[in-house]
Amino acid sequence: MIYKLTGALQHYVWGGQNYIPQLLNIPSKENQHYAEWWLGTHSSAPSVIEIGDKSLSLTEFLQQNPTALGEKSREIFGEGLPYLLKILDVAKPLSIQLHPTKRQAEIGFAKENAAGIDLKDPKRTYKDNNHKPEMMIALSDFWLLHGFKKKEKIFATLAERSSLAPLAEKLRNQDCHSFYADVMQADQTQLSQWLAPIIKQNHEAYAANKLGLENPDYWLLYSMEAMDISPEKLDAGLVCFYLFNIVHLKKGEGIYQEAGIPHAYLRGQNIELMACSDNVIRGGLTPKYVDIPELLNVVDCHEVEPQIIPTAPHDVRVFTYSTPAKDFALQNIQYECGETHPLKIQSAGILMVMKGQFNLRSETTALSLKQGESAFITSGSSYEIEGLSEGYAVVAKLP
C-alpha cells in the first residue's frame, strides 16, 4: 500500500530562508528560518499520513497497522519506524556534536529519567534511548567537520601557527582523549592565548575574502561572525577547526557518521538519514547546553581518514548508497519522462521526490507526486514509478 505523507518543518536559527520552501513549493515567511524537514515518526515531529479523506500521524498509523513495518524490521527494531529522513539547509554552522552508541543511549536515558529531568529541559542530554548513526548526501557544495585528523596532520596544522605551539607540545605529551579534554575545559585566558593572534593576523584577509575554505583560519573567523562570538568570549569548539578533518563534499557525494565521531555541519544543503533518535551531545559552537563530562565519556578520539560516499552513477538508474548502517539505507531513483521502474520493498519505506514529477502506482493505489512531495510505502509492496518529467527521488528503507 502507498499513502501520501507530509513531513514537519523545524525552524532552528541556523537554517536558511529559501531553500526548503522552494524545494517543498510552499510560501516562505519573512525573517523565518527553515532549517530541517523531517519525515518519520520521531515523537518531536511525527509525519502525517493521508488515508482516504482522513489524516493521522504516521506513529498512530503504525500502532494500528504494525505489519506495515515488515517482519524483519519488527524482529530487530520492534514496533517503531527505525529511521528518520531529513532535508537540511545549513546557512550557519551547527554545533560540534556526536551521538551515543545504543548502550550509551539506554544508560543515559534511564539515568536522566531516574533523576527526574524533563524531556524538554534544555539541560537534558538524552531525549530517547536509541543510538543515532547517520549518513548524509550533499545537495550542494557542502562543508563539514568530521573526526580527528591523523596526528601528523594535526601537528602540521599547529606548526603553521606560532600561537598553537603550546597545543602541539601538549599533544606530544598526552593521549588524544586527555588532550581533547584539556582543550574543551580551557578557560578564556587560555583560549585567547591560542586564538587571538590568529584572529588578529587573519582579520583583513578574511574580510577581503582571501582565505580559502580548506583553511581552518577561514572557518574560525566565519564561525565567529556567523554565530556572533566575541573575542572576549571565545568558544572552545573553535579550536577544533585545527584538530578535525575539514571535509568538502560535492553535490551528490556523502559521508557516514558513526557513534562517537565528533562532527559539525558548516555550510550547504543535504539529505540526512539516521536512526530514529534526537540524542545530540554537543561539543561547542552553540548557545545550547554543552555536557562536558558526557561529551568526554562518549567521544571517539581515534584518527579518522574521511570515507566519502561516491555520487550515484549516472548510468545506474536505481542505486543504493553503501554504508555500514543496519537501521537504514538510502535508495536513489532517477527517471526521465516516460521512463518506468518496477520496484519492490521488503520494509516500510519513505519516498521523497527531489526533482521532477512522476506517477506512483501499486496494485491498489495511484498517486501523482512532484518535487517536495512524499509517500509512505508499506512493507512487501510492489510498485511502479513512471516519470512525467526528468528528475530523481530518494527512498529511505532498511538495507
C-alpha positions as CSV (number, residue, x, y, z in Angstrom):
1,M,0.0,0.0,0.0
2,I,1.1,3.6,-0.7
3,Y,-0.1,6.7,1.1
4,K,0.6,10.4,0.7
5,L,2.9,11.6,3.5
6,T,3.6,15.1,4.8
7,G,6.6,15.9,7.0
8,A,7.3,18.6,9.6
9,L,9.3,21.8,9.5
10,Q,12.0,22.7,12.1
11,H,12.8,26.4,12.4
12,Y,16.2,26.3,14.0
13,V,18.1,29.7,13.8
14,W,21.0,28.2,11.8
15,G,18.6,27.4,8.9
16,G,18.3,29.3,5.7
17,Q,15.2,31.1,4.5
18,N,14.6,30.0,0.9
19,Y,16.0,26.5,0.1
20,I,13.4,24.3,1.9
21,P,10.4,26.4,1.0
22,Q,11.5,26.3,-2.7
23,L,12.1,22.5,-2.5
24,L,8.6,22.0,-0.9
25,N,6.9,24.6,-3.1
26,I,5.5,26.4,-0.1
27,P,5.5,30.1,0.7
28,S,8.3,31.4,2.9
29,K,7.6,33.9,5.7
30,E,9.9,36.9,6.1
31,N,12.5,36.5,8.8
32,Q,11.6,32.9,9.3
33,H,14.3,30.2,9.3
34,Y,13.7,26.9,7.6
35,A,16.3,24.5,8.9
36,E,15.0,21.0,8.6
37,W,12.2,18.9,7.0
38,W,11.5,15.7,8.9
39,L,9.9,12.6,7.5
40,G,9.4,9.8,10.1
41,T,7.8,9.1,13.5
42,H,10.1,10.8,16.0
43,S,8.0,12.0,18.9
44,S,9.2,15.6,18.4
45,A,7.7,15.9,15.0
46,P,5.9,12.9,13.5
47,S,4.8,13.0,9.9
48,V,1.1,12.9,8.8
49,I,-0.3,10.2,6.6
50,E,-3.4,10.6,4.4
51,I,-5.8,7.7,4.3
52,G,-8.8,8.5,2.1
53,D,-10.2,11.8,3.3
54,K,-8.6,11.4,6.8
55,S,-5.2,12.3,8.2
56,L,-3.4,10.9,11.2
57,S,0.1,10.8,12.4
58,L,2.4,8.1,11.0
59,T,3.0,7.0,14.6
60,E,-0.7,6.3,15.1
61,F,-0.9,4.5,11.7
62,L,1.9,2.2,12.6
63,Q,0.4,1.5,16.0
64,Q,-2.8,0.4,14.3
65,N,-1.0,-1.3,11.4
66,P,2.3,-2.8,12.7
67,T,2.6,-5.3,9.9
68,A,3.3,-2.3,7.6
69,L,6.8,-2.2,9.0
70,G,7.6,-5.7,7.9
71,E,8.6,-8.8,9.8
72,K,12.4,-8.2,9.7
73,S,12.0,-4.7,11.0
74,R,9.7,-5.7,13.8
75,E,12.1,-8.6,14.8
76,I,15.1,-6.3,15.0
77,F,13.7,-2.8,15.9
78,G,10.4,-3.5,17.5
79,E,7.1,-1.7,16.6
80,G,8.6,1.7,15.6
81,L,10.0,3.0,12.3
82,P,13.8,2.6,12.8
83,Y,14.9,5.6,10.8
84,L,14.3,9.3,10.3
85,L,14.7,11.1,6.9
86,K,15.6,14.8,6.8
87,I,16.4,17.7,4.5
88,L,18.7,20.3,6.0
89,D,19.6,23.8,4.9
90,V,22.7,24.8,6.8
91,A,23.1,28.6,6.5
92,K,25.1,28.9,9.7
93,P,27.3,26.3,11.4
94,L,25.7,23.7,13.6
95,S,27.2,22.8,16.9
96,I,30.1,20.4,17.1
97,Q,28.3,17.2,18.2
98,L,28.5,13.5,18.5
99,H,26.0,10.7,19.1
100,P,26.0,7.8,21.5
101,T,26.0,4.1,20.9
102,K,22.8,2.2,21.6
103,R,24.1,1.0,25.0
104,Q,25.3,4.5,26.0
105,A,21.9,5.9,25.0
106,E,20.0,3.4,27.0
107,I,22.1,4.1,30.1
108,G,22.0,7.9,29.7
109,F,18.2,8.0,29.0
110,A,17.4,5.8,32.1
111,K,19.8,7.9,34.3
112,E,18.2,11.2,33.3
113,N,14.7,9.7,33.7
114,A,15.6,8.5,37.2
115,A,16.9,12.0,38.0
116,G,13.5,13.4,37.1
117,I,14.9,15.6,34.3
118,D,12.0,16.7,32.0
119,L,12.4,15.7,28.3
120,K,12.1,19.3,27.3
121,D,14.6,20.6,29.9
122,P,17.4,22.4,28.0
123,K,19.9,20.6,30.1
124,R,18.6,17.2,29.1
125,T,21.2,15.3,27.0
126,Y,19.3,12.1,26.2
127,K,15.9,12.6,24.6
128,D,15.4,8.9,23.8
129,N,17.1,5.5,24.3
130,N,18.3,5.0,20.8
131,H,21.7,5.4,19.0
132,K,22.0,7.9,16.1
133,P,24.3,6.7,13.4
134,E,23.7,8.9,10.3
135,M,24.5,9.3,6.7
136,M,24.2,12.4,4.5
137,I,24.2,13.1,0.8
138,A,25.1,16.7,-0.3
139,L,22.5,18.6,-2.3
140,S,25.1,21.4,-3.0
141,D,28.7,22.0,-2.2
142,F,28.8,21.1,1.4
143,W,31.4,21.7,4.2
144,L,31.7,19.9,7.5
145,L,34.0,18.8,10.3
146,H,34.4,15.0,10.6
147,G,36.5,13.3,13.2
148,F,40.1,13.9,14.4
149,K,42.7,14.3,11.7
150,K,45.7,12.0,11.6
151,K,48.2,13.2,14.2
152,E,50.8,14.2,11.7
153,K,48.3,16.4,10.0
154,I,47.3,18.0,13.3
155,F,50.9,18.7,14.1
156,A,51.4,20.2,10.6
157,T,48.4,22.4,11.1
158,L,49.5,23.6,14.6
159,A,53.1,24.2,13.4
160,E,51.9,26.7,10.9
161,R,50.6,28.9,13.7
162,S,53.0,30.0,16.4
163,S,50.3,30.7,19.0
164,L,49.3,27.0,18.7
165,A,52.8,25.7,19.5
166,P,51.7,25.0,23.2
167,L,48.9,22.8,21.8
168,A,51.4,20.8,19.8
169,E,53.6,20.3,22.8
170,K,50.6,19.3,24.9
171,L,49.5,16.7,22.2
172,R,53.1,15.2,22.2
173,N,52.8,14.5,25.9
174,Q,49.2,13.3,26.2
175,D,46.9,10.8,24.6
176,C,44.3,12.3,22.3
177,H,41.4,11.9,24.8
178,S,43.3,13.7,27.6
179,F,44.4,16.4,25.2
180,Y,40.8,17.0,23.9
181,A,39.6,17.1,27.5
182,D,42.0,19.9,28.3
183,V,41.0,21.8,25.2
184,M,37.3,21.6,25.9
185,Q,37.9,22.7,29.5
186,A,40.2,25.6,28.7
187,D,39.4,29.0,30.3
188,Q,39.1,32.3,28.4
189,T,42.7,33.3,29.1
190,Q,44.0,30.1,27.6
191,L,41.6,30.2,24.6
192,S,42.6,33.8,23.9
193,Q,46.3,32.9,24.0
194,W,45.8,30.2,21.4
195,L,43.3,32.0,19.1
196,A,43.6,35.8,19.5
197,P,46.8,36.1,17.4
198,I,45.2,34.0,14.6
199,I,42.1,36.2,14.6
200,K,44.2,39.4,14.5
201,Q,46.5,38.1,11.8
202,N,43.8,36.9,9.5
203,H,41.1,39.5,10.1
204,E,41.9,41.6,7.0
205,A,42.4,38.6,4.7
206,Y,39.1,37.2,5.8
207,A,37.3,40.5,5.3
208,A,38.8,40.7,1.8
209,N,37.6,37.1,1.1
210,K,41.2,35.9,0.6
211,L,41.2,32.8,2.8
212,G,40.5,29.5,1.2
213,L,37.7,27.3,2.5
214,E,40.2,24.5,3.2
215,N,41.9,26.8,5.6
216,P,40.9,26.4,9.3
217,D,41.6,30.1,9.8
218,Y,38.7,30.9,7.5
219,W,36.2,28.7,9.5
220,L,37.4,30.2,12.7
221,L,36.6,33.7,11.6
222,Y,33.5,32.7,9.7
223,S,32.0,30.9,12.7
224,M,32.8,33.9,15.0
225,E,31.0,36.2,12.5
226,A,28.0,33.8,11.8
227,M,27.5,32.9,15.4
228,D,28.2,36.3,16.9
229,I,31.1,35.0,19.0
230,S,33.1,37.9,20.5
231,P,36.9,37.7,21.0
232,E,36.2,38.3,24.7
233,K,34.0,35.2,25.0
234,L,35.6,32.6,22.8
235,D,34.2,29.1,22.4
236,A,36.4,26.1,23.0
237,G,34.8,24.5,19.9
238,L,36.7,27.0,17.7
239,V,40.0,25.1,18.5
240,C,38.5,22.1,16.8
241,F,39.0,23.6,13.3
242,Y,42.7,22.9,13.8
243,L,42.1,19.3,15.1
244,F,39.3,17.8,13.0
245,N,39.1,17.0,9.3
246,I,37.6,19.8,7.2
247,V,35.7,17.9,4.5
248,H,34.3,19.3,1.3
249,L,31.6,17.3,-0.4
250,K,30.5,18.0,-3.9
251,K,26.8,17.7,-4.8
252,G,25.8,14.0,-4.8
253,E,28.6,12.9,-2.5
254,G,28.1,11.8,1.1
255,I,29.6,10.7,4.3
256,Y,28.6,8.4,7.2
257,Q,28.9,9.4,10.9
258,E,29.5,6.6,13.3
259,A,28.7,6.8,17.1
260,G,31.2,8.9,19.0
261,I,32.7,10.7,15.9
262,P,32.7,14.4,16.5
263,H,31.4,16.4,13.6
264,A,29.7,19.7,12.6
265,Y,27.9,20.8,9.5
266,L,29.3,24.1,8.4
267,R,27.5,25.2,5.2
268,G,25.3,23.8,2.5
269,Q,22.2,21.7,1.9
270,N,21.9,17.9,2.3
271,I,19.7,14.8,2.7
272,E,20.2,13.2,6.1
273,L,19.1,9.7,7.1
274,M,19.6,8.4,10.6
275,A,18.4,6.0,13.2
276,C,15.2,7.4,14.8
277,S,16.8,9.4,17.6
278,D,17.4,13.0,18.7
279,N,20.3,12.3,21.0
280,V,22.9,15.0,20.5
281,I,25.9,15.5,22.8
282,R,27.3,18.9,22.0
283,G,31.0,19.9,21.9
284,G,30.9,23.7,21.4
285,L,29.8,26.3,18.8
286,T,26.4,26.5,20.3
287,P,24.4,28.5,22.9
288,K,22.8,25.2,23.9
289,Y,23.8,23.0,26.8
290,V,27.3,21.5,26.5
291,D,27.6,18.5,28.8
292,I,31.4,18.2,29.0
293,P,31.5,15.1,31.2
294,E,29.2,13.2,28.9
295,L,31.0,14.5,25.8
296,L,34.2,13.1,27.1
297,N,32.5,9.8,28.1
298,V,31.2,9.3,24.5
299,V,33.7,10.9,22.2
300,D,35.8,8.7,19.9
301,C,39.2,10.3,19.6
302,H,40.8,7.8,17.1
303,E,42.3,9.3,13.9
304,V,39.9,9.4,11.0
305,E,40.5,9.4,7.3
306,P,37.2,10.6,5.9
307,Q,35.5,8.0,3.6
308,I,33.5,9.8,1.0
309,I,30.3,8.0,-0.3
310,P,30.5,8.4,-4.1
311,T,27.7,10.0,-6.1
312,A,25.1,7.8,-7.6
313,P,26.4,6.6,-11.1
314,H,24.5,8.4,-13.9
315,D,24.1,5.2,-15.9
316,V,22.6,3.3,-12.9
317,R,19.0,4.3,-12.6
318,V,18.2,2.7,-9.3
319,F,21.1,2.8,-6.8
320,T,21.5,2.2,-3.1
321,Y,24.3,4.1,-1.3
322,S,26.7,1.9,0.6
323,T,27.1,2.4,4.4
324,P,27.6,0.0,7.3
325,A,24.3,1.1,8.8
326,K,21.8,-1.6,9.9
327,D,18.9,0.8,10.8
328,F,18.6,2.4,7.4
329,A,19.6,2.6,3.7
330,L,19.0,5.3,1.1
331,Q,18.0,4.5,-2.5
332,N,18.3,6.9,-5.4
333,I,15.9,6.5,-8.3
334,Q,16.5,8.5,-11.5
335,Y,13.9,8.9,-14.2
336,E,13.2,10.6,-17.5
337,C,9.8,11.5,-19.0
338,G,8.1,8.2,-19.9
339,E,10.8,6.0,-18.1
340,T,9.3,3.4,-15.8
341,H,10.9,1.5,-12.9
342,P,9.1,-1.6,-11.3
343,L,10.2,-1.8,-7.7
344,K,9.5,-3.9,-4.6
345,I,10.3,-3.1,-1.0
346,Q,10.9,-5.5,1.9
347,S,10.5,-3.0,4.7
348,A,8.5,0.2,5.3
349,G,9.8,3.0,3.1
350,I,9.5,6.7,2.9
351,L,9.9,8.2,-0.6
352,M,10.6,11.8,-1.3
353,V,10.6,13.5,-4.8
354,M,13.8,15.6,-5.0
355,K,13.3,16.8,-8.6
356,G,10.7,16.4,-11.3
357,Q,7.4,14.6,-11.3
358,F,6.1,11.0,-11.7
359,N,3.2,8.7,-11.3
360,L,3.5,6.2,-8.4
361,R,1.3,3.1,-8.7
362,S,0.7,-0.1,-6.8
363,E,-2.0,-2.7,-7.3
364,T,-4.4,-0.7,-5.2
365,T,-3.2,2.9,-5.3
366,A,-2.1,5.6,-7.8
367,L,-0.5,8.9,-6.8
368,S,1.0,11.7,-8.9
369,L,3.9,13.2,-6.9
370,K,6.0,16.3,-7.7
371,Q,9.2,17.8,-6.3
372,G,8.9,18.1,-2.5
373,E,6.1,15.6,-2.0
374,S,6.4,12.3,-0.3
375,A,4.8,8.9,0.2
376,F,4.8,6.1,2.8
377,I,5.1,2.6,1.3
378,T,4.2,-0.4,3.4
379,S,6.5,-3.5,3.6
380,G,6.2,-6.0,0.9
381,S,4.7,-3.6,-1.6
382,S,5.3,-3.9,-5.3
383,Y,5.1,-0.5,-7.1
384,E,6.0,1.3,-10.2
385,I,7.4,4.8,-10.9
386,E,6.6,6.4,-14.3
387,G,8.5,9.6,-14.9
388,L,6.4,12.6,-16.1
389,S,9.5,14.9,-16.2
390,E,13.2,14.3,-15.7
391,G,14.3,14.1,-12.0
392,Y,15.0,11.8,-9.1
393,A,13.6,10.6,-5.9
394,V,15.1,9.0,-2.7
395,V,13.6,6.2,-0.7
396,A,14.6,5.5,3.0
397,K,14.2,1.9,3.9
398,L,16.1,-1.0,5.7
399,P,19.2,-2.4,4.0
